[in-house]
Amino acid sequence: MPFASALDVSHLPDYANDWALVDVETSGLIARRDRILSIAVLTFGPDGIQTGEYSTLLNPGCDPGPVHIHGLTAEQLSGAPAFEHVAGRIGALLQDRVMVAHNAQFDYDFLAHEFARARLYLPVTQRLCTLALNRRVEPPVADLSLASLAAHYGVPQTSAHDALDDTRVLAGIFRSSLSEAARLDVPLPLVPCPPRQDPQFAPNPPKTPCAYRNPGRPAPGGPLVQGMKIAVTGETATARAELVTRAVAAGLNIMSSVSRHTSALVTNDAASGSAKARRAIAEGIAVIDEHTFLKLLGEVRPGTPHENQTPDKMPEATTPATPPTMPTPTPSPAAPAAVADVPAPRRPEPTQSARPFGRRRVLILGGTHEEASAARARVVELGGAAAINLSASVTDVVLLPGGELDRRMGRITTLELPVHAPGWLGAPTPEPADVPDRDSAMADVLPRGGVIDLPTLPKARHWHVSASWAQQTNCEIDVVAFVLDEDEQVSSDGDFVFYSAPESPDGAARLLSDGPTEQTVAVDLAALPPAAHRIAIAAAIDGAATFGDIGAVQITLAPGVDAPATAQATLDAATSERTLLLAEIYRRDSRWRFRAVGQGYDHGLEALVRGYGVDVE
């Protein structure tokens, strides 16, 4: 095997591990519902020597799904063992090894569910995604699919979507990727895997979406109208589930928390002192007892369906959205004025003297946070891309004061990358002819506040918004997402996606953890409820650090897990901010748009969550 013969990292402690390379073919894409049809596992030691190999077909006990993709029919699988009969052997190969896969969270989640169904423990404590690793390395390829990487690294591929062949191809790709990471001194994106012994991490059934727009609050003594947001608190004579079912059937929108957009609170004890009751009183929201509410349910007036929205009634979005109940944000020092809500141009054709950095990717080292932020903004202004990590795509390095002490300088010298003084950004030289032409695969580089239109459905429905940052040692960064309605509020707590609840109940938004410096929110536009107007994506620091300590955060937008990026932006917050609104996908008239936001707040995640209407215990 090429992996075994060409790579020995046993002398590099940061790269020396026992590895278990895995590939699965499945009956579908949803781990909590679909099953594994075939699996292959190859094991290697730190010296690159293969130590084991196992592959088998599996009888899933269900329809095998897209046979045209994996080629596995029900007849072929009928005599294969069930997963629980081979789980022990698979577990032994995974035990005490780092699990490696291409799009590793997919394979890991399927294995977690299969082991849970077999009532067994999945013995994986760390995983590594070769997609995430190559996003760090940034090889010059059109996309990061297994086929493209195999062609780039010279790995033969004979039978795509065959688990064993894909795993052998993965071995060759991993060998080359690991070697390139060692050359660049790139930290490996190892992801800790918490024990998952049962299916309790699957999302709850989705809330029934309300089909009507929120008409606001009822007039005193007036009727309820379809679409009104209703919250319930305290004990009720009618079972809560029945009360909710009847309200939903009448066209009302039952909420799990109270905000200024709530139409009415149903309670038999307004003086109970519950958080919902206190908030309702503070906001002047109508409080209705259970008996009155049941009576009003019989005469709910018709509302305005979401499908009947006209363009002039759509919410304006001319500036980055600010949650209505949140404290005033602290603007970044070098932040430009809010941009008008118009699409950013698709890589215009400026003069060479106006934007000479069209094919450069510049890494800024040293300086204060404000100086580095201004330098990165200047790179984008000149038409280039601002890098936050050293990778194969970096073309130039700018040294601000203190940058010579950066640990990456030794590697930069070895790689013979051009190193410039800060004045180079003030009077840049024309781009040399030998700079690689990356325009064919280059994403739109958006400034803070920049907007692009997304292709209309069904051409593109799946979008991945990834956030990455430099390696941290004194804190962790959590990426979160909110599915928001026209009031900039979640419809239920399930519309808040975070580490402990990584998928919305309807599957429209999912959090993917690709390493300690990268997290991704996957959005399925077609699965969003009709009330969804915006998906807000934010990052929050867990610890005492601020984004001034973290430095820049890079965001990328791509129409798939291994697709080339459509857009990217490098965002710098102010020195004191602990929460950063990164990006949003939102409706505008009949289109979806993407905006690089970059709006920071001094407060922590809890205030951000409450501002969007999530009920925090």
C-alpha positions in Angstrom: 0.0 0.0 0.0 1.3 3.5 -0.8 0.4 4.7 2.7 2.5 2.0 4.3 5.5 2.4 2.1 5.7 6.2 1.9 5.0 7.6 5.3 6.6 7.2 8.7 5.7 9.9 11.2 6.6 7.9 14.3 9.4 10.5 14.9 6.9 13.4 15.0 5.0 13.2 18.3 2.2 15.6 17.0 1.5 13.3 14.1 2.3 9.8 15.5 -0.9 7.9 16.2 -2.4 4.5 15.6 -5.0 5.0 12.9 -8.2 3.2 11.8 -9.3 4.4 8.3 -13.1 3.8 7.8 -15.6 4.1 5.0 -19.2 3.2 5.0 -21.9 2.9 2.3 -25.4 3.7 3.6 -29.1 3.4 2.7 -29.5 7.2 3.0 -27.9 10.3 4.6 -29.7 10.5 8.0 -27.9 8.4 10.7 -30.8 8.2 13.1 -33.0 6.7 10.3 -30.8 5.0 7.7 -28.5 2.0 8.0 -25.0 0.9 7.0 -24.9 -1.4 4.0 -21.2 -2.1 3.9 -18.1 -1.1 5.9 -14.3 -1.3 5.5 -11.7 -0.7 8.1 -7.9 -0.5 7.6 -5.5 0.0 10.5 -2.1 1.5 10.5 0.6 2.1 13.0 2.5 5.4 13.5 5.3 4.1 11.2 2.8 3.8 8.3 2.7 0.0 8.3 -0.7 -1.5 7.8 -1.7 -3.7 10.7 -5.2 -4.9 9.8 -8.0 -5.0 7.2 -11.6 -5.9 7.4 -14.6 -5.4 5.1 -18.1 -6.8 4.9 -21.5 -6.3 3.4 -24.3 -5.8 6.0 -28.0 -6.8 5.9 -29.7 -3.6 7.0 -33.2 -5.1 7.4 -34.6 -2.3 5.2 -34.7 -1.0 1.7 -31.1 -0.3 0.6 -32.0 3.1 -0.8 -30.1 4.6 -3.8 -28.8 1.5 -5.6 -27.7 3.6 -8.5 -25.1 5.2 -6.2 -23.7 2.3 -4.1 -24.7 -0.6 -6.4 -25.9 -2.7 -3.5 -29.3 -4.5 -4.0 -31.5 -6.1 -1.5 -30.7 -9.5 -3.0 -26.9 -8.9 -2.6 -27.4 -8.0 1.0 -29.9 -10.6 2.0 -27.3 -13.2 3.1 -24.9 -10.7 4.7 -24.6 -10.5 8.5 -26.5 -7.9 10.6 -24.4 -5.1 12.1 -24.8 -6.4 15.6 -23.1 -9.7 14.6 -19.9 -8.0 13.5 -20.0 -5.0 15.8 -17.4 -6.7 18.2 -14.9 -7.2 15.4 -15.3 -3.6 14.1 -15.0 -2.3 17.7 -11.8 -4.2 18.2 -10.3 -2.5 15.1 -11.4 1.0 16.3 -10.3 0.5 19.9 -7.4 2.8 21.0 -7.0 4.2 17.5 -7.8 7.6 15.9 -10.7 7.0 13.5 -10.0 8.6 10.0 -12.6 9.1 7.3 -13.5 11.5 4.5 -16.3 13.6 6.0 -15.6 11.8 9.3 -18.7 13.1 11.2 -20.9 11.3 8.7 -19.2 7.9 9.2 -18.9 8.5 13.0 -22.6 9.3 13.4 -23.7 6.2 11.5 -21.4 4.0 13.5 -22.6 5.7 16.8 -26.2 4.8 15.9 -25.4 1.3 14.7 -23.5 0.6 17.9 -26.4 2.1 19.9 -28.9 -0.2 18.2 -26.7 -3.1 19.1 -26.6 -1.8 22.7 -22.8 -1.6 22.5 -20.3 1.1 23.2 -18.6 2.8 20.2 -14.9 2.7 21.2 -13.8 5.9 19.4 -12.4 8.8 21.5 -10.9 10.8 18.7 -11.5 11.2 15.0 -9.8 13.0 12.1 -11.5 14.2 8.9 -9.4 14.2 5.8 -11.7 16.9 4.4 -10.9 19.1 7.4 -7.2 18.3 7.1 -7.1 19.3 3.4 -9.0 22.5 4.2 -6.1 23.3 6.4 -3.5 22.3 3.8 -5.4 23.9 0.9 -4.0 21.9 -2.0 -4.6 23.4 -5.5 -7.7 21.4 -6.4 -11.1 22.3 -7.8 -12.9 20.7 -4.9 -12.1 18.4 -2.0 -14.0 15.3 -3.2 -12.3 11.9 -2.8 -11.9 11.7 -6.5 -10.3 15.2 -6.9 -7.9 14.6 -4.0 -7.0 11.1 -5.4 -6.2 12.7 -8.8 -4.1 15.4 -7.1 -2.1 13.1 -4.9 -1.7 10.4 -7.6 -3.8 7.7 -5.9 -5.5 5.2 -8.2 -9.2 4.8 -7.8 -10.8 1.8 -9.4 -14.3 1.5 -7.9 -16.0 4.6 -6.5 -18.5 4.0 -3.7 -17.1 0.6 -2.9 -16.2 0.7 0.8 -13.0 -1.3 0.6 -11.7 0.5 -2.5 -12.7 3.9 -1.1 -10.8 3.1 2.1 -7.7 2.1 0.2 -7.9 5.4 -1.8 -8.4 7.2 1.5 -5.2 5.6 2.8 -3.2 7.1 -0.1 -4.9 10.5 0.3 -4.3 10.5 4.1 -0.6 9.5 3.5 -0.1 12.5 1.2 -2.2 14.9 3.3 -0.3 14.0 6.5 3.0 14.4 4.8 1.9 17.9 3.5 0.6 18.9 6.9 4.0 17.9 8.4 5.8 20.0 5.8 3.7 23.0 6.6 3.7 22.3 10.4 -0.1 22.3 10.3 -1.7 21.0 13.6 -4.0 18.0 13.0 -7.7 18.7 13.3 -8.4 16.0 15.9 -11.9 15.9 17.2 -12.7 14.4 20.7 -15.6 12.1 20.5 -17.8 11.8 23.6 -19.3 8.4 24.5 -22.5 7.8 22.6 -24.1 4.6 24.0 -27.7 5.2 23.1 -29.8 7.2 20.6 -30.6 10.0 23.1 -28.5 12.5 21.0 -31.0 12.2 18.1 -33.2 15.4 17.8 -36.7 15.4 19.1 -39.6 15.3 16.7 -40.0 18.7 15.0 -42.6 21.2 16.1 -45.5 21.6 13.6 -44.6 24.7 11.7 -47.2 27.5 11.9 -48.4 28.4 8.4 -49.4 32.0 9.3 -47.6 35.3 9.9 -47.6 36.8 13.3 -50.4 39.5 13.4 -49.2 40.8 16.8 -51.2 41.1 20.0 -55.0 40.8 20.4 -57.0 43.8 21.1 -58.3 43.9 24.7 -61.2 41.5 24.9 -60.7 40.8 21.2 -60.4 37.4 19.4 -57.3 35.4 18.6 -56.0 35.4 15.1 -54.1 32.6 13.3 -50.4 33.1 13.6 -50.4 34.7 17.0 -47.6 33.6 19.2 -48.9 31.9 22.4 -46.9 30.8 25.4 -48.1 28.6 28.3 -46.9 28.5 31.9 -47.9 26.8 35.1 -50.4 24.0 35.8 -53.4 23.6 33.6 -56.5 21.4 34.1 -56.3 20.4 30.5 -53.2 18.2 29.7 -50.5 20.4 28.3 -50.1 18.2 25.2 -53.8 18.4 24.4 -53.8 22.2 24.9 -50.9 22.6 22.5 -52.5 20.2 20.0 -55.8 22.2 20.0 -54.0 25.5 19.7 -51.8 24.3 16.8 -54.9 22.9 15.0 -56.5 26.3 15.3 -53.5 27.9 13.5 -51.8 29.4 16.6 -48.0 29.4 17.0 -47.1 27.8 20.4 -43.8 29.2 21.7 -41.5 27.8 24.4 -40.5 31.3 25.7 -41.9 34.8 26.0 -40.5 37.8 24.1 -41.8 41.2 23.1 -43.2 39.4 20.0 -45.4 37.1 22.1 -49.1 37.7 21.5 -50.5 36.3 24.7 -49.5 34.2 27.7 -51.8 31.5 29.0 -51.6 30.9 32.7 -53.9 30.2 35.6 -51.6 32.1 38.0 -50.3 35.3 36.6 -48.7 36.1 40.0 -46.7 32.8 40.0 -43.4 34.6 39.5 -42.3 32.3 36.7 -39.8 33.6 34.2 -42.5 33.6 31.5 -45.0 35.5 33.7 -42.5 38.1 34.8 -41.4 38.7 31.2 -45.1 39.0 30.0 -45.9 41.5 32.7 -42.7 43.5 31.9 -43.6 43.6 28.2 -47.2 44.4 28.7 -48.3 41.2 27.0 -51.9 40.0 27.4 -52.3 37.3 30.1 -55.2 34.9 29.5 -56.4 32.1 31.9 -57.0 28.6 30.7 -60.9 28.8 30.6 -60.8 32.0 28.5 -58.2 30.6 26.2 -60.2 27.4 25.5 -63.3 29.6 24.7 -61.2 31.8 22.3 -59.9 28.7 20.6 -63.4 28.1 19.2 -63.4 31.5 17.4 -59.9 32.0 16.1 -60.0 34.5 13.1 -58.3 33.7 9.8 -54.7 34.8 9.5 -52.3 35.6 6.6 -50.5 32.5 5.3 -46.7 32.8 4.8 -47.1 31.7 1.2 -49.1 34.8 0.5 -46.3 37.3 1.4 -45.8 40.0 -1.1 -42.4 41.6 -1.7 -43.3 44.9 0.0 -44.2 43.0 3.2 -40.9 41.2 3.4 -38.7 42.4 6.3 -36.0 44.9 5.3 -32.5 43.7 5.9 -30.3 46.7 5.0 -27.9 46.3 7.9 -26.7 43.3 9.9 -29.5 42.0 12.0 -29.4 42.9 15.7 -31.5 40.8 18.1 -34.1 43.2 19.4 -33.6 42.6 23.1 -29.8 42.5 23.1 -27.5 45.1 24.6 -26.0 47.7 22.3 -23.1 46.0 20.4 -19.6 47.2 20.6 -18.5 48.0 17.0 -15.1 46.9 15.7 -12.6 49.9 15.5 -12.0 49.5 11.8 -15.5 48.4 10.9 -16.9 50.0 7.7 -20.4 51.5 7.6 -23.2 49.1 7.2 -23.6 48.2 3.5 -26.8 48.6 1.5 -28.6 45.3 0.9 -27.5 44.7 -2.6 -25.6 41.8 -4.0 -21.8 42.0 -4.0 -20.5 42.0 -7.5 -19.2 38.7 -8.8 -15.5 39.4 -9.1 -15.5 42.5 -11.2 -12.8 43.3 -13.7 -10.9 46.2 -12.0 -7.7 47.6 -13.4 -4.5 46.0 -12.3 -3.4 49.1 -10.5 -6.7 49.3 -8.5 -6.8 45.7 -7.3 -3.4 44.1 -7.8 -3.9 41.3 -5.3 -6.4 39.3 -7.3 -4.5 36.0 -7.0 -2.7 36.6 -3.7 -3.5 35.0 -0.3 -1.7 37.0 2.3 -0.9 35.9 5.9 -0.5 38.8 8.4 1.8 38.1 11.4 2.4 40.2 14.5 1.1 43.7 15.4 -1.7 44.6 17.7 -5.2 43.3 17.1 -6.2 46.6 15.5 -3.1 46.8 13.3 -3.5 43.2 12.1 -7.3 43.8 11.5 -6.5 46.9 9.4 -3.9 45.0 7.4 -6.2 42.2 6.6 -8.9 44.7 5.5 -6.3 46.3 3.2 -5.5 42.9 1.6 -9.2 42.5 0.8 -9.4 46.0 -0.5 -6.6 45.3 -2.9 -8.5 42.3 -4.2 -6.7 39.5 -2.4 -7.7 37.0 0.4 -6.5 37.3 4.0 -5.2 34.0 5.4 -5.4 33.2 9.1 -3.3 30.0 9.0 -0.2 28.9 7.1 -1.2 26.6 4.2 -0.1 25.6 0.7 -2.3 28.4 -0.8 -0.5 31.3 1.0 1.5 33.4 -1.5 2.8 36.2 0.7 3.5 37.1 4.4 3.4 40.6 5.9 5.4 41.1 9.1 4.0 43.7 11.5 5.9 44.5 14.7 6.6 41.3 16.7 5.7 39.1 13.8 9.2 37.8 13.5 8.6 35.9 16.8 5.7 33.9 15.5 6.4 30.2 15.7 5.5 29.8 12.0 8.4 32.0 10.8 10.8 29.1 10.7 8.5 27.2 8.5 7.9 30.2 6.3 11.6 30.6 5.8 12.0 27.0 4.9 9.1 27.3 2.3 10.9 30.4 0.9 7.6 32.4 1.0 8.0 36.2 0.1 8.0 38.2 3.4 7.1 41.9 3.3 7.2 44.9 5.5 3.9 46.7 6.3 4.6 49.4 3.8 4.1 46.8 1.0 0.4 47.1 1.6 0.5 50.8 1.1 2.3 50.6 -2.3 2.0 47.1 -3.5 4.1 45.9 -6.4 2.3 44.5 -9.5 1.5 40.8 -9.2 4.3 38.7 -10.6 3.6 36.4 -13.5 4.6 33.3 -11.6 1.8 33.6 -9.0 -0.5 30.6 -9.6 -3.7 31.3 -11.4 -6.4 30.4 -8.9 -9.3 32.4 -10.4 -11.0 29.4 -11.9 -11.6 27.9 -8.4 -11.4 31.1 -6.4 -14.3 32.1 -4.2 -15.8 35.6 -4.0 -13.9 37.5 -1.2 -16.5 39.5 0.7 -15.8 42.4 2.9 -17.5 42.8 6.3 -21.2 43.3 5.4 -20.8 41.9 1.9 -23.8 40.1 0.3 -24.2 37.6 -2.5 -27.4 36.0 -3.9 -27.6 32.3 -3.7 -28.7 30.2 -6.8 -32.4 29.5 -6.8 -33.8 26.2 -5.8 -33.7 23.4 -6.8 -30.2 24.1 -8.2 -28.8 24.6 -4.8 -30.5 23.7 -1.5 -27.6 22.4 0.7 -25.2 25.1 2.0 -22.3 24.8 4.4 -21.1 27.8 6.3 -17.7 27.0 7.9 -15.9 29.1 10.5 -12.2 28.6 11.3 -9.6 30.4 13.4 -6.1 30.0 14.6 -5.2 27.2 17.1 -6.1 28.3 20.7 -4.6 27.0 24.0 -6.5 29.0 26.7 -10.1 28.8 25.5 -12.6 27.0 23.2 -14.9 28.6 20.6 -18.4 27.4 20.0 -20.3 28.0 16.8 -24.1 28.1 17.1 -27.0 28.8 14.7 -30.5 30.1 15.1 -33.4 29.5 12.7 -35.4 32.8 13.0 -38.9 33.9 11.9 -39.9 37.4 10.6 -39.7 38.7 14.2 -36.1 37.6 14.5 -37.1 35.0 17.0 -36.8 31.2 17.1 -40.1 29.4 16.9 -39.0 26.9 19.5 -35.9 26.0 21.4 -35.2 23.3 18.8 -34.4 26.1 16.4 -31.2 26.9 18.4 -28.4 24.6 17.2 -25.3 24.2 19.4 -22.9 21.5 20.6 -25.3 19.7 22.9 -28.2 19.9 20.3 -26.3 19.7 17.0 -29.4 19.3 14.7 -32.7 21.1 14.5 -35.7 18.7 14.8 -36.5 19.1 11.1 -32.9 18.6 10.0 -32.8 22.0 8.3 -29.8 23.1 10.3 -26.9 20.9 11.6 -23.7 21.7 13.4 -20.7 19.7 12.2 -17.5 19.7 14.3 -14.5 19.3 12.0 -11.7 20.0 14.5 -10.6 22.3 17.3 -10.3 25.3 14.9 -13.2 24.7 12.5 -16.9 24.2 12.8 -19.6 24.1 10.1 -23.3 24.8 10.0 -25.1 22.8 7.3 -28.3 24.4 6.1 -31.0 22.6 3.9 -33.1 25.5 2.5 -35.8 23.1 1.2 -36.3 21.7 4.7 -36.9 25.1 6.4 -40.4 25.8 7.6 -42.3 28.6 5.8 -41.9 31.0 8.7 -38.1 30.8 8.5 -36.7 34.0 7.3 -33.1 34.0 8.5 -30.4 31.6 9.7 -28.1 33.5 12.0 -24.6 31.9 12.6 -22.5 33.1 15.6 -19.4 32.2 17.5 -19.0 32.5 21.3 -15.9 32.1 23.5 -16.0 29.7 26.3 -13.6 31.2 28.8 -12.2 34.6 29.8 -10.6 35.4 26.4 -12.0 37.8 23.9 -12.0 37.9 20.1 -9.2 40.4 20.4 -7.1 37.6 21.8 -8.4 35.1 19.2 -7.7 37.2 16.1 -9.5 36.8 12.8 -12.2 34.3 12.0 -12.5 33.1 8.5 -15.9 32.1 7.1 -16.6 30.2 3.9 -19.8 29.4 2.1 -19.9 26.2 -0.1 -22.8 24.3 -1.8 -21.8 21.0 -0.2 -19.4 19.3 2.2 -16.6 18.9 -0.3 -17.6 21.5 -2.9 -15.4 24.5 -3.7 -16.2 27.7 -1.7 -18.6 30.1 -3.3 -17.7 33.0 -1.0 -15.3 33.7 1.9 -14.6 36.5 4.3 -12.1 37.2 7.1 -13.8 38.9 10.1 -12.0 40.8 12.9 -14.0 41.7 16.0 -13.0 44.4 18.5 -10.7 43.7 21.4 -13.4 43.2 24.1 -16.0 41.2 22.3 -16.9 37.6 23.5 -19.7 36.9 21.0 -19.5 37.4 17.2 -22.3 37.2 14.8 -20.5 35.7 11.8 -22.9 35.3 8.9 -26.5 34.9 7.9 -28.5 33.3 5.2 -31.8 35.2 4.7 -34.8 35.7 2.4 -35.1 38.8 0.3 -38.1 38.9 -1.9 -38.1 35.5 -3.7 -34.4 34.9 -3.2 -32.0 33.6 -0.5 -28.9 35.7 0.2 -25.7 35.2 2.2 -24.1 38.0 4.2 -20.8 38.1 6.0 -21.8 40.0 9.1 -18.9 40.3 11.6 -20.9 42.1 14.4 -19.5 41.6 17.9 -21.0 41.9 21.4 -19.2 42.2 24.7 -21.6 39.9 26.5 -21.5 36.1 26.4 -23.6 33.4 24.7 -26.5 33.4 27.2 -27.5 37.0 26.3 -27.3 36.3 22.6 -29.5 33.2 23.1 -32.1 35.1 25.1 -32.1 37.9 22.6 -33.3 35.4 19.9 -36.1 34.1 22.2 -34.5 30.8 23.4 -35.6 29.9 26.9 -32.4 29.4 28.9 -32.7 27.2 32.0 
